[in-house]
Amino acid sequence: MARAVHAAIGQRPILCLMCDGDAFRRREVLLNTTGMELFNMAWANRSATGLICASCGYVHLFVNPALRTWRQKRQR
């Protein structure tokens, strides 16, 4: 399983809306529309960045290109 990431937009860190956690799993999520599904073209839909809270599992979706993520350096 991939290591958790931290995220921010500009200088503002992203925190989970449910538990205030700051560690997430990142994945790309398709934003499916009915029309594209109807014509079997779901692959052409726009995508978003999904941040899944590592603590509670709440899913946050972002389409803002300014979103940046990074892995925290391991403690030795």
C-alpha positions, 0 to 999 in steps of 0.5 A: 500500500502506498505511503500517506501524503500531505496536501496543500493548496498554496500555503494552506494545508488540507485537513480532513473535514471529518476528523482534522487528519492531515494524512491522505491516500491519493488517487485519480477519480473519474467524474462520470456523466450520464451522457458519456456513460450512455454513449459508452465514452466514460473514459473521456470524462474529466478526472479529479484528484481524490484524497482519502483520509488515512484516519477515517476514510472520508473522500475529498475531491479536488479539480484545482490544479494548484493542489500539491501533495508530498510524502513526509520524510521518514523518521529515523 
